[in-house]
């Protein structure tokens, strides 16, 4: 994050997958790293299974913006079944970043053209649901993906993500989520060519 330039994140998923919680944890992690963070949900239905969006901004100075993130630097997809129902990548900035929860490749998901919109090393797929099931016995991928994001662009550290998780979920549940985030972090570090967010003007 060079020169205090802001990162804007949009998270897509379904009600019950912890989309709003993911944005909150990410903003807490930013504070733990000495940055400013802001998290808020989209307005509308949050019933179980309904499409849900949440937003997070991270900067090295106080954040004055309050509107939804229309042109994200990062799009996180918690539920790949939304890929052909909603334009999840609407407004994604040139050279933006995409993190998807799936066990399939981009071409298998039918979004191979995404590679023409953003650089190849700005797209990462993590089997976050499988990792969540392993550690939590529940298919909740939100904290897992934050571990992957920490490895992917390094705007927040893994330790701060884990502290944010434990602050939101003290005790056994938080500890399991923290371990799941660490596994995703390691997976991305080992299989992905990490890049650093260079910010926006």
C-alpha positions, 0 to 999 in steps of 0.5 A: 500500500504505497503512499497511503492509497486506499484499497476498496474491497467488495465481498459477494456471497449468500446470507448465512455465509458471513459476508458482512462479518468478513468485511468487519474482520478485514477492517479490524485487521486493518486497525491491528496493522496500524491502518484505518478500516471501514466496513458496512453491508449493502442494503436489502435482503440478508435472508438465508441463501439470498445474495449479499454484498459487503464492503471494506475500505482500507487506508493509511489515513481516516476514511471519509467516504461512506457510499457503497464500493462501485469500483472495487480494487478487490472482489472476493467471491464467497459463493461461486454459484453467484458467478452466472446470476450477478455481474460480480465483477462490475466496476472492477478496476483495471489491474484489480484483484479477484479471490474466488472460493472454489475447487474449480478452475476459471475455465471450469467455472465459465469465467475464463474471459476474466483473465482478459480483464485483469492480469493472470497473477491478480486472480486466485482460487482457494478451496475455502469451503473445504478448508472451513469444513476441515477446521470448523465442520461447517461450510463457512468460508469467510475467515478462510478467504481473508487468510488467502487475501492476506497472502495474495496482496499483503495489505493486511497481515495474517497475524492481524487477520487472526487477531480480528477473527479472535476478537469477533469470535473469542474461544474455540470457534475463533481459534478454529477459524484462525487455523483455517485462515492460516491454511488458506494463507499457506496455500496461496503462498505456495501456489500463487505468485503474490503481488502487492497492491499499489493503490489508487489515486 
